[in-house]
Amino acid sequence: MSEDIEGAPVDERICKLCRFARRLFLLAWLHSAAFAAVSVSLGGTTGLGKVVGDQYFLGDHWRYRPVSKAVYELMAVYERIALVVFILGFAAIMLHNVLRQCKDVPKRWEVW
């Protein structure tokens, strides 16, 4: 097993990155489930909602539920956070798959 510049075995570092990526993906998956539960309990999302004058509505497939301005703004922020977490989770699972393949390369091709 070769070592990189910092002295840690390369295989061990890849395993640690794999575990981190898998945990980040699971966290993103759980957050997506929580977001779905919150949006269902509140009656929709701001993406499907609308603002008419001083009235705020959360939308869910052509149905609108009136909410206060504070709830509407809070949901808008939460939707943005959920999108970022989802993208990070998707990137993490892609990184995990790439690192797993990199980890198998030395065994198959005796590179290290």
C-alpha distances in whole Angstrom, upper triangle without the diagonal:
4,7,10,13,14,11,10,7,7,7,10,12,12,13,16,17,18,20,22,23,24,26,27,28,30,32,33,34,36,38,39,40,42,43,45,47,48,49,51,53,54,55,53,51,53,51,54,56,59,61,65,67,66,64,61,60,56,56,55,56,59,60,60,60,62,60,60,59,57,55,55,53,51,50,49,47,45,45,43,41,40,40,37,35,35,34,31,30,30,28,26,26,25,22,21,21,19,16,16,16,14,11,13,12,9,10,13,13,10,9,6
4,7,10,11,9,9,6,6,8,10,11,12,14,16,17,18,20,22,23,24,26,27,29,31,32,33,35,37,38,39,41,42,44,45,47,48,49,51,53,54,55,53,51,52,51,53,56,58,60,64,66,65,64,60,59,56,56,55,56,59,60,60,60,62,60,60,58,56,55,54,52,50,50,49,46,45,44,42,40,40,39,36,35,35,33,30,30,30,27,25,26,25,22,21,22,19,16,17,17,14,12,14,13,10,12,15,14,11,9,6
4,7,8,5,6,5,6,9,10,10,12,14,15,16,18,20,20,22,24,25,26,28,30,31,32,34,36,37,38,40,41,42,44,46,47,48,50,52,53,54,52,50,51,49,52,55,57,59,62,64,63,62,59,58,55,55,54,55,59,59,59,59,60,58,58,57,54,53,53,51,48,48,47,44,43,43,41,38,38,38,35,33,34,32,29,29,30,27,24,25,25,21,21,22,20,17,18,18,15,14,16,15,13,15,18,17,14,12,9
4,6,5,6,7,6,10,11,9,11,14,15,15,17,19,19,21,23,24,25,27,29,30,31,33,35,35,37,39,40,41,43,45,45,47,49,50,51,53,50,48,48,47,50,52,55,56,60,61,61,60,56,56,53,53,52,54,57,58,57,57,58,56,56,54,52,51,50,48,46,46,45,42,41,41,38,36,36,36,32,31,32,30,27,28,28,25,23,24,23,20,20,21,19,16,18,18,15,14,17,16,14,17,20,19,16,14,11
4,5,8,10,10,13,14,12,14,17,17,17,20,22,21,23,25,26,27,29,31,31,32,35,36,37,38,41,42,42,44,46,47,48,50,52,52,54,52,49,49,48,51,53,55,57,60,62,61,60,57,56,54,54,54,55,58,59,58,58,59,57,56,54,52,51,51,48,46,46,45,42,41,42,39,37,37,37,33,32,34,31,28,29,30,26,25,27,26,22,23,24,22,19,21,22,18,18,21,20,18,21,23,22,20,17,14
4,6,9,10,13,12,11,14,16,15,15,19,20,19,21,24,24,25,27,29,29,31,33,35,35,37,39,40,40,43,45,45,46,49,50,50,52,50,48,48,47,50,52,54,56,59,60,59,59,55,55,52,53,53,54,57,58,57,57,57,55,55,53,50,49,49,47,45,45,44,41,40,40,38,35,36,35,32,31,32,31,27,28,29,26,24,26,25,22,22,24,22,19,21,22,19,18,22,21,19,22,25,24,22,19,16
4,6,9,12,11,10,14,15,15,16,19,20,20,22,24,25,26,28,30,30,32,34,35,36,38,40,41,42,44,46,46,48,50,51,52,54,52,50,50,49,52,54,57,58,62,63,62,61,58,57,54,55,54,56,59,60,59,59,60,57,57,55,52,52,52,49,47,47,46,43,42,42,40,37,38,38,34,33,34,33,29,30,31,28,25,27,27,23,23,25,23,19,21,22,19,17,20,20,18,20,23,23,20,18,14
4,6,9,7,7,10,12,11,13,15,16,17,19,21,22,23,25,27,27,29,31,32,33,35,37,38,39,41,43,43,45,47,48,49,51,49,47,48,47,50,52,54,56,60,61,60,59,55,55,52,52,51,53,56,57,56,56,57,54,54,53,50,49,49,47,45,44,44,41,39,40,38,35,35,35,32,30,31,30,27,27,28,25,22,24,24,20,19,22,20,16,18,19,16,15,18,18,16,18,21,21,19,17,14
4,6,5,6,9,10,11,13,14,16,17,19,20,22,23,25,26,27,29,31,32,33,35,37,38,39,41,43,44,45,47,48,49,51,49,47,48,47,50,52,55,57,60,62,61,60,56,55,52,52,51,53,56,57,56,56,58,55,55,54,51,50,50,48,46,45,45,42,40,40,39,36,36,35,32,31,31,30,27,26,27,25,22,23,23,19,18,20,18,15,16,17,14,12,15,15,13,15,18,18,15,14,10
4,5,5,6,9,10,11,12,14,15,17,18,20,21,23,25,26,27,29,30,32,33,35,36,37,39,41,42,43,45,47,48,49,47,45,46,45,47,50,52,54,58,60,59,58,54,53,50,50,49,50,54,54,54,54,56,53,54,52,50,48,48,46,44,43,43,40,38,38,36,34,34,33,30,28,29,27,24,24,24,22,19,20,19,16,15,17,15,11,13,14,10,9,12,12,10,13,16,15,13,12,9
4,6,5,6,9,10,11,12,14,15,16,19,20,21,23,24,26,27,29,30,32,33,35,36,38,39,41,42,44,45,46,48,46,44,45,44,47,49,52,54,58,60,59,57,54,52,49,49,48,49,52,53,53,53,55,53,53,52,50,48,48,46,44,43,42,40,38,38,36,34,33,32,30,28,28,27,24,23,23,21,18,19,18,15,14,15,14,10,10,12,9,6,9,10,9,10,14,14,13,12,9
4,5,5,6,9,10,11,12,14,15,17,18,20,21,23,24,26,27,29,30,32,33,35,36,38,39,41,42,44,45,47,45,43,44,43,46,48,51,53,57,58,57,56,52,51,48,48,47,48,52,52,52,52,53,51,51,50,48,46,46,45,42,41,41,38,36,37,35,32,32,32,29,27,27,26,23,22,23,21,18,19,19,16,14,16,15,11,12,14,12,9,12,14,13,14,17,18,16,15,13
4,5,5,6,9,10,11,12,14,15,17,18,20,21,23,24,26,27,29,31,32,33,35,36,37,39,41,42,43,45,43,41,42,41,44,46,48,50,54,56,55,53,50,49,46,46,45,46,50,50,50,50,51,49,49,48,45,44,44,42,39,39,38,36,34,34,32,30,29,29,26,24,25,24,20,20,21,19,16,17,17,14,13,15,14,10,12,14,11,10,13,15,14,16,18,19,18,16,14
4,5,5,6,9,10,10,12,14,15,16,18,20,21,22,24,26,27,29,30,31,33,35,36,37,39,41,42,43,41,39,40,39,42,44,47,49,52,54,53,52,48,47,44,44,43,44,48,48,48,48,50,48,48,47,45,43,43,41,39,38,37,35,33,33,31,28,28,27,25,23,23,22,19,18,18,16,13,14,14,11,9,11,10,6,8,10,8,7,10,12,12,14,16,17,16,15,13
4,5,5,6,9,10,11,12,14,15,17,18,20,21,23,24,26,27,29,30,32,33,35,36,38,39,41,42,40,39,40,39,42,44,47,49,53,54,53,52,48,47,43,43,42,44,47,47,48,47,49,47,48,47,44,42,42,41,38,37,37,35,32,32,31,28,27,27,25,23,23,22,19,18,19,17,14,14,15,12,9,12,12,8,8,11,10,8,11,13,13,14,17,18,18,17,15
4,5,5,6,9,10,11,12,14,15,17,18,20,21,23,24,26,27,28,30,32,33,35,36,38,39,40,39,37,38,38,40,42,45,47,51,52,51,50,46,45,42,42,41,43,46,46,46,46,47,45,45,44,42,40,40,38,36,35,35,32,30,31,29,26,26,26,23,21,22,21,18,17,18,16,13,14,15,12,10,13,13,10,11,14,13,11,15,17,17,18,20,22,21,20,18
4,5,5,6,9,10,10,12,14,15,16,18,20,21,22,24,26,27,29,30,31,33,35,36,37,39,37,35,36,35,38,40,42,44,48,50,49,47,44,43,39,40,39,40,44,44,44,44,45,43,43,42,40,38,38,36,34,33,32,30,28,28,26,24,23,23,20,18,19,18,14,14,15,13,10,11,12,9,8,11,11,8,10,13,11,11,14,16,17,18,20,21,21,20,18
4,5,5,6,9,10,11,12,14,15,16,18,20,21,23,24,26,27,29,30,31,33,35,36,37,35,34,35,34,37,39,42,44,48,50,49,47,43,42,39,39,37,39,42,43,43,43,44,42,43,42,40,38,38,36,34,33,32,30,28,28,27,24,23,23,20,18,18,17,14,13,14,12,9,9,10,8,5,8,9,6,7,10,10,9,12,15,16,17,19,20,21,20,18
4,5,5,6,9,10,11,12,14,15,17,18,20,21,23,24,26,27,29,30,32,33,35,36,34,33,35,34,36,38,41,44,47,49,48,46,43,41,38,38,37,38,42,42,42,42,43,41,42,41,38,36,37,35,33,32,32,29,27,27,26,23,22,23,20,18,18,18,15,13,15,14,10,10,13,11,8,11,13,10,10,14,14,13,15,18,19,19,22,23,23,23,21
4,5,5,6,9,10,11,12,14,15,16,18,20,21,22,24,26,27,28,30,31,33,34,33,31,32,32,34,36,39,41,45,46,45,44,40,39,36,36,35,37,40,40,40,40,41,39,39,38,36,34,34,32,30,29,29,26,24,24,23,20,19,20,17,15,16,16,12,11,13,12,8,10,12,10,8,12,13,11,12,16,15,15,18,20,21,22,24,26,26,24,23
4,5,5,6,9,10,11,12,14,15,16,19,20,21,23,24,26,27,29,30,31,33,31,29,30,29,32,34,37,39,43,45,44,42,38,37,34,34,33,34,38,38,38,38,39,37,38,37,35,33,33,31,29,28,27,25,23,23,21,19,18,18,15,13,13,13,10,8,10,8,5,6,9,7,5,9,10,9,11,14,14,14,17,19,21,22,23,25,25,24,23
4,5,5,6,9,10,11,12,14,15,17,18,20,21,23,24,26,27,29,30,32,30,28,30,29,32,34,37,39,43,45,44,42,38,37,33,33,32,33,37,37,37,37,39,37,38,37,35,33,33,32,29,28,28,26,23,23,22,20,18,18,17,14,13,14,11,9,10,10,7,6,10,9,6,9,12,11,11,14,15,15,17,20,21,22,23,25,26,25,24
4,5,5,6,9,10,11,12,14,15,16,18,20,21,22,24,26,27,28,30,29,27,29,29,31,33,36,38,42,44,42,41,37,35,32,32,31,33,36,36,36,36,37,35,36,35,33,31,31,30,27,26,26,24,21,22,21,18,17,18,16,13,13,14,11,9,12,12,9,9,13,12,10,13,15,14,14,18,19,18,20,23,24,25,27,29,29,28,27
4,5,5,6,9,10,10,12,14,15,16,18,20,21,22,24,26,27,28,26,25,26,26,28,30,33,35,39,41,39,38,34,33,29,30,29,31,34,34,34,33,35,33,33,32,30,28,28,27,24,23,23,21,18,19,18,15,14,14,12,9,10,11,8,6,9,9,6,8,11,11,10,13,15,14,15,18,19,19,22,24,26,27,28,30,30,29,28
4,5,5,6,9,10,10,12,14,15,17,19,20,21,23,24,26,27,25,23,25,24,27,29,32,34,38,40,39,37,33,32,28,28,27,29,32,32,32,32,34,32,33,32,30,28,28,27,24,23,23,21,18,18,18,15,13,13,12,9,9,10,8,4,7,8,6,6,9,10,9,11,14,14,15,17,19,19,21,23,26,26,27,29,30,29,29
4,5,5,6,9,10,11,12,14,15,17,18,20,21,23,24,26,24,23,26,25,27,29,32,35,38,40,39,37,33,32,28,28,27,28,32,32,32,31,33,31,33,32,30,28,28,27,24,23,23,22,19,19,19,16,14,15,14,11,10,13,11,8,10,12,9,9,13,13,12,14,17,17,17,20,21,21,23,26,28,28,29,31,32,31,31
4,5,5,6,9,10,10,12,14,15,16,18,20,21,22,24,23,22,23,23,26,27,30,32,36,38,37,35,31,29,26,27,26,28,31,31,30,30,31,29,30,29,27,25,25,24,21,20,21,19,16,16,16,13,11,13,12,9,9,12,10,8,11,13,10,11,15,15,14,17,19,19,19,22,24,23,26,28,30,31,32,34,35,34,33
4,5,5,6,9,10,10,12,14,15,16,18,20,21,22,20,19,21,20,22,24,27,30,33,35,34,32,29,27,24,24,23,25,28,28,28,27,29,27,28,28,25,23,23,22,20,18,18,17,14,13,13,11,8,10,9,6,6,8,7,5,8,10,9,10,13,14,14,16,18,19,20,22,24,24,26,28,30,31,32,34,35,34,33
4,5,5,6,9,10,11,13,14,15,17,19,20,21,20,19,21,21,22,24,28,30,34,36,35,33,29,27,23,23,22,23,27,27,27,27,29,27,29,29,27,24,24,24,21,19,20,19,15,15,16,13,10,12,12,9,7,11,10,7,9,12,11,11,14,15,15,16,19,20,20,22,24,25,26,29,31,31,32,34,36,35,34
4,5,5,6,9,10,11,12,14,15,17,18,20,19,18,21,21,23,24,28,30,33,36,34,32,28,26,23,23,22,24,27,27,27,26,28,26,27,27,25,22,23,23,20,18,19,18,14,15,16,13,11,13,14,10,10,13,13,10,13,15,14,14,17,19,17,19,22,23,23,25,27,27,29,32,34,34,35,37,38,37,37
4,5,5,6,9,10,10,12,14,15,16,18,17,16,18,18,20,22,25,27,30,32,31,29,25,24,20,21,20,22,25,25,24,23,25,23,24,24,22,19,19,19,16,14,16,14,11,11,12,10,7,10,11,8,8,12,11,10,13,15,14,15,18,19,19,21,23,24,24,27,28,29,31,33,35,36,37,39,40,39,38
4,5,5,6,9,10,11,12,14,15,16,15,14,16,16,17,19,23,25,29,31,30,28,24,22,18,18,17,19,22,22,22,22,24,22,24,24,22,19,19,19,17,14,15,14,11,10,12,10,7,9,11,8,7,11,12,10,11,15,14,15,17,19,19,21,23,24,25,27,29,29,31,33,36,36,37,39,40,39,39
4,5,5,6,9,10,11,12,14,15,14,14,18,18,19,20,24,26,30,32,31,28,25,22,19,19,17,19,22,22,22,21,24,22,24,25,23,20,20,21,18,15,17,17,13,13,15,13,10,12,14,12,11,14,15,13,14,18,17,17,20,22,21,22,25,26,26,29,31,31,32,35,37,38,38,41,42,41,41
4,5,5,6,9,10,11,12,14,14,14,16,17,18,19,23,25,28,30,29,26,23,21,17,18,17,20,23,21,21,20,22,20,21,22,20,17,17,18,15,13,15,15,11,11,14,12,9,13,14,12,12,16,16,14,17,19,19,19,22,24,23,25,28,28,29,31,33,33,35,37,40,40,41,43,44,43,43
4,5,5,6,8,10,11,12,11,10,13,14,15,16,19,22,25,27,26,23,20,18,14,15,14,17,20,19,18,17,19,17,19,19,18,14,14,15,12,10,12,12,8,8,11,10,7,10,12,11,10,14,15,14,16,19,19,19,22,24,24,25,28,29,29,32,33,34,36,38,40,41,42,44,45,44,44
4,6,5,6,9,10,10,9,10,13,13,14,15,19,22,25,28,26,24,20,17,14,14,12,14,18,17,17,16,19,18,20,21,19,16,16,17,15,12,14,15,11,10,13,13,10,12,15,13,12,16,17,16,17,20,21,20,23,25,25,26,29,30,30,33,35,35,37,39,41,42,42,44,46,45,45
4,6,5,6,9,10,10,11,15,16,16,17,20,23,26,28,27,24,20,18,14,15,13,16,19,17,17,16,18,17,19,20,19,15,16,18,15,12,15,16,12,12,16,15,12,15,18,16,15,19,20,18,20,23,23,23,26,28,27,29,32,32,32,35,37,37,39,41,44,44,44,47,48,47,47
4,5,5,6,8,9,9,12,14,15,15,18,20,23,25,23,21,17,15,12,13,13,16,18,17,16,14,16,14,16,17,15,12,13,14,11,9,12,13,10,10,14,13,11,14,17,15,15,19,20,19,21,24,24,24,27,29,29,30,33,34,34,37,38,39,41,43,45,46,46,49,50,49,48
4,6,5,6,5,6,9,11,11,11,15,17,20,23,21,19,15,13,9,10,9,12,15,13,12,11,14,12,15,16,15,11,11,13,11,8,11,12,10,9,13,13,11,13,16,16,15,19,20,20,21,24,24,25,27,29,29,31,33,34,35,37,39,40,41,43,46,47,47,49,51,49,49
4,5,5,6,8,12,13,13,13,17,19,22,24,23,20,17,14,10,10,9,12,14,12,12,11,14,14,16,18,18,14,14,16,15,12,14,16,13,13,17,17,14,16,20,19,18,21,23,22,23,26,27,26,29,31,31,32,35,36,36,38,41,41,43,45,48,48,48,50,52,51,51
4,5,8,10,14,16,15,15,18,20,22,24,23,19,16,14,11,12,11,15,17,14,13,11,13,12,15,17,16,12,13,16,14,12,15,17,14,14,18,18,16,19,21,20,20,23,25,24,25,28,29,29,31,33,33,35,37,38,38,41,43,43,45,47,50,50,50,53,54,53,53
4,6,8,11,13,13,12,14,16,18,21,19,16,13,10,8,10,10,14,15,12,11,8,10,9,11,13,13,9,10,13,11,9,12,14,12,13,16,17,15,18,21,20,20,23,25,24,26,29,29,30,32,34,34,36,38,39,40,42,44,44,46,48,51,51,52,54,55,54,54
4,7,10,12,11,10,13,15,17,20,19,15,12,9,6,7,7,10,11,9,8,6,9,9,13,15,15,11,11,14,14,11,13,16,14,14,17,18,17,19,22,22,21,24,26,25,26,29,30,30,33,35,35,36,39,40,41,43,45,45,47,49,52,52,52,55,56,55,55
4,7,9,7,7,11,13,16,19,18,15,12,9,5,5,5,8,10,8,8,7,10,10,13,14,15,11,10,13,13,9,11,14,12,11,15,16,14,16,19,19,18,21,23,23,24,27,28,28,30,32,33,34,36,38,38,40,42,43,45,47,49,50,50,52,54,53,53
4,5,6,6,9,12,15,18,18,15,11,9,5,5,7,10,12,11,9,10,11,11,13,13,14,11,8,11,11,7,8,11,10,8,11,13,12,13,16,17,16,18,21,21,22,24,26,26,28,30,31,32,34,36,37,39,40,41,43,45,48,49,49,50,52,51,51
4,5,4,7,9,13,15,15,13,9,8,5,6,9,12,12,12,10,11,11,11,12,11,12,10,7,8,10,7,6,10,10,8,10,13,13,13,16,18,17,19,22,22,23,25,27,28,29,31,33,34,35,37,38,40,41,43,45,46,49,50,50,52,53,52,52
4,6,8,11,14,17,17,15,12,10,8,7,9,11,12,13,12,13,14,14,16,15,16,14,11,12,13,10,8,11,12,9,10,14,13,12,15,17,16,17,20,21,21,23,26,26,27,30,31,32,33,35,37,38,40,41,43,44,47,48,48,50,51,50,50
4,7,11,13,17,17,15,12,9,7,4,6,7,8,9,9,11,13,13,16,16,17,15,12,14,15,12,11,15,14,12,14,17,15,15,19,20,19,20,23,24,24,26,28,29,30,32,33,34,36,38,39,40,42,44,45,46,49,50,50,52,54,52,53
4,7,10,13,14,11,8,5,4,4,7,9,9,9,7,8,9,10,13,12,14,12,9,12,13,11,10,14,14,12,15,18,17,17,20,22,21,23,26,26,26,29,31,31,32,35,36,37,39,41,42,43,45,46,48,49,52,53,53,55,57,55,55
4,7,10,11,9,6,5,7,7,11,12,11,11,8,10,10,11,12,11,14,13,10,12,15,13,12,15,16,15,17,20,20,19,22,24,24,25,28,29,29,31,33,34,35,37,39,40,41,43,45,46,47,49,51,52,55,56,56,58,59,58,58
4,6,7,6,5,6,9,10,14,16,14,14,10,11,10,10,11,9,13,13,9,11,14,13,12,16,18,16,18,21,21,22,24,26,26,27,30,31,32,34,36,37,38,40,41,43,44,46,47,49,50,52,53,55,58,59,59,60,62,60,60
4,6,5,7,8,11,13,16,17,15,14,11,12,10,12,12,11,15,15,13,14,18,17,16,19,21,20,22,25,25,25,28,30,30,31,34,35,35,37,39,40,41,43,45,46,48,49,51,52,54,55,57,58,61,62,62,64,65,64,64
4,6,8,11,14,16,20,21,19,18,15,15,12,13,13,11,15,16,14,15,18,18,18,21,23,22,23,26,27,27,30,32,32,33,36,37,38,39,41,43,44,46,47,49,50,51,53,55,56,57,59,61,63,65,65,66,68,66,66
4,7,10,14,16,20,22,20,18,15,14,11,11,9,8,12,13,12,13,16,17,16,19,21,21,23,25,26,27,29,31,31,33,35,36,37,39,41,42,43,45,47,48,50,51,53,54,55,57,59,60,63,64,65,66,67,65,65
4,7,10,13,16,19,17,15,11,10,7,8,8,8,11,12,10,12,15,15,15,18,20,20,21,24,24,25,28,29,30,31,34,35,36,38,39,40,42,44,45,46,48,49,51,53,54,55,57,59,61,63,63,64,66,64,64
4,7,10,13,16,15,13,9,8,6,6,6,6,9,9,7,9,12,11,12,15,16,16,18,20,21,22,24,26,26,28,30,31,32,34,35,37,38,40,41,43,44,46,47,49,50,51,53,55,58,59,59,61,62,60,60
4,6,10,12,11,9,6,5,4,6,8,9,12,10,7,11,13,11,12,15,16,15,17,20,20,20,23,25,24,26,29,29,30,33,34,35,36,38,40,41,43,44,45,47,49,50,52,53,56,57,57,59,61,59,59
4,7,10,10,8,6,5,7,7,10,11,12,9,7,11,12,9,10,13,13,12,15,17,16,17,21,22,21,23,26,26,27,29,31,31,33,35,36,37,39,41,42,44,45,47,48,50,53,54,54,55,57,56,56
4,6,7,6,5,6,9,10,13,14,16,13,11,14,15,12,12,16,15,13,16,19,17,18,21,22,21,23,26,26,26,29,31,31,32,35,36,36,39,40,41,43,45,46,47,49,52,53,53,54,56,55,55
4,6,5,6,8,12,13,17,17,19,15,14,17,17,13,14,18,16,14,17,19,17,18,21,22,20,23,26,25,25,28,30,29,31,34,34,35,37,39,40,41,43,45,46,48,51,51,51,53,55,54,54
4,6,8,11,14,16,20,21,22,19,17,20,20,17,17,21,19,17,20,22,20,19,23,24,22,24,27,26,26,29,31,30,32,35,35,35,38,40,40,41,44,45,46,48,51,52,51,53,55,54,55
4,7,10,13,16,19,20,22,19,17,20,21,18,18,22,21,19,22,24,22,22,26,27,25,27,30,30,29,32,34,34,35,38,39,39,41,43,44,45,47,49,50,51,55,55,55,56,59,58,58
4,7,10,13,17,18,20,17,15,19,20,17,18,21,20,19,22,24,22,23,26,27,25,28,31,30,30,33,35,35,36,39,40,40,42,44,45,46,48,50,51,53,56,56,56,58,60,59,59
4,7,9,13,14,17,14,12,16,17,14,15,19,19,17,20,22,21,22,25,26,25,28,30,30,31,33,35,35,37,39,40,41,43,45,45,47,49,50,52,53,56,57,57,59,61,59,60
4,6,10,12,14,11,11,14,15,13,15,18,18,17,20,22,21,22,25,26,26,28,30,30,31,34,35,35,37,40,40,41,44,45,46,48,50,51,52,54,57,57,58,60,61,60,60
4,7,9,12,10,9,13,14,13,15,18,18,18,21,22,22,23,26,27,27,30,32,32,33,36,37,37,39,41,42,43,46,47,48,50,51,52,54,56,59,60,60,62,63,62,62
4,7,8,6,6,10,11,10,12,15,15,16,19,20,20,22,24,25,26,28,30,30,32,34,35,36,38,40,40,42,44,45,46,48,50,51,53,55,57,58,59,60,62,60,60
4,5,5,6,9,10,11,12,15,15,17,19,20,21,23,25,26,27,29,30,31,33,35,36,37,39,41,41,43,45,46,47,50,51,52,54,56,58,59,60,61,63,61,61
4,6,5,6,8,10,11,12,14,15,17,19,20,21,23,24,26,27,29,30,32,33,35,36,38,39,40,42,44,45,47,49,50,51,53,55,57,58,59,60,61,60,59
4,5,5,6,8,10,11,12,14,16,17,18,20,22,22,24,26,27,28,30,32,33,35,36,37,38,41,42,43,45,47,48,49,51,53,55,56,57,58,59,58,57
4,6,5,6,9,10,10,12,14,15,16,18,20,21,22,24,26,26,28,30,31,32,34,36,36,38,40,41,42,45,46,47,49,51,53,54,55,57,58,56,55
4,5,5,6,9,10,11,13,14,15,17,19,20,21,23,25,25,27,29,30,32,33,35,36,38,39,40,42,44,45,46,48,50,52,54,54,56,57,55,55
4,5,5,6,9,10,11,13,14,16,17,19,20,22,23,24,26,28,29,31,32,33,35,37,38,39,41,43,44,45,47,49,51,52,53,54,55,54,53
4,5,5,6,9,10,11,12,14,16,16,18,20,21,22,24,26,27,29,30,31,32,35,36,37,39,41,42,43,45,47,49,50,51,52,53,52,51
4,5,5,6,9,10,10,12,14,15,16,18,20,20,22,24,25,27,28,30,31,33,34,35,37,39,40,41,43,45,47,49,49,51,52,50,50
4,5,5,7,9,10,11,13,14,15,17,19,20,21,23,24,26,28,29,30,32,34,35,36,38,39,41,43,44,47,48,49,50,51,49,49
4,5,5,6,9,10,11,12,14,16,17,18,20,21,23,25,26,27,29,31,32,33,35,37,37,39,41,43,45,46,47,48,49,47,47
4,5,5,6,9,10,10,12,14,15,16,18,20,21,22,24,25,26,29,30,31,32,35,36,37,39,41,43,44,45,46,47,46,45
4,5,5,6,9,10,10,12,14,15,16,18,20,21,23,24,25,27,29,30,31,33,35,36,38,39,42,43,44,45,46,45,45
4,5,5,6,9,10,11,12,14,15,17,18,20,21,23,24,26,27,29,30,32,33,34,37,38,40,42,43,44,45,43,43
4,5,5,6,9,10,11,12,14,15,16,18,20,21,22,24,26,27,28,30,31,32,35,36,38,40,41,42,43,41,41
4,6,5,6,9,10,10,12,14,15,16,18,20,21,23,24,25,27,29,30,31,33,35,37,38,39,41,42,40,40
4,5,5,6,9,10,11,12,14,16,17,18,20,21,23,24,26,28,29,30,32,34,36,38,38,39,41,39,39
4,5,5,6,9,10,11,12,14,15,16,18,20,21,22,24,26,27,28,31,32,34,36,36,37,39,37,36
4,5,5,6,9,10,10,12,14,15,16,18,20,21,22,24,25,26,29,30,33,34,35,36,37,35,35
4,5,5,6,9,10,11,12,14,15,17,19,20,21,23,24,26,28,29,32,33,33,35,36,35,35
4,5,5,6,9,10,11,12,14,16,17,18,20,22,23,24,26,27,30,32,32,33,34,33,33
4,5,5,6,9,10,10,12,14,15,16,18,20,21,22,24,26,28,30,30,31,32,31,30
4,5,5,6,9,10,10,12,14,15,16,19,20,21,23,25,27,28,29,30,32,30,30
4,5,5,6,9,10,11,13,14,16,17,19,20,22,23,26,27,27,29,30,29,29
4,6,5,6,9,10,11,12,14,16,16,18,20,21,24,26,26,27,28,26,27
4,5,5,6,9,10,10,12,14,15,16,18,20,22,24,24,26,27,25,25
4,5,5,6,9,10,10,13,14,15,17,19,21,22,23,24,26,25,25
4,5,5,6,9,10,11,12,14,16,17,20,21,21,23,24,23,23
4,5,5,6,8,10,10,12,14,15,18,20,20,21,22,21,21
4,6,5,6,9,10,10,13,14,17,18,19,20,21,20,20
4,5,5,6,9,10,11,13,16,16,17,18,20,19,20
4,5,5,6,9,10,11,14,15,15,16,18,17,17
4,5,5,6,9,10,12,14,15,16,16,15,15
4,5,5,6,9,11,12,13,15,16,15,15
4,5,5,6,10,10,10,12,14,13,14
4,5,5,8,10,10,11,12,11,11
4,6,7,8,10,11,11,11,10
4,6,5,6,9,10,10,11
4,5,5,6,7,7,9
4,6,5,5,5,5
4,6,5,8,8
4,6,8,10
4,5,9
4,6
4
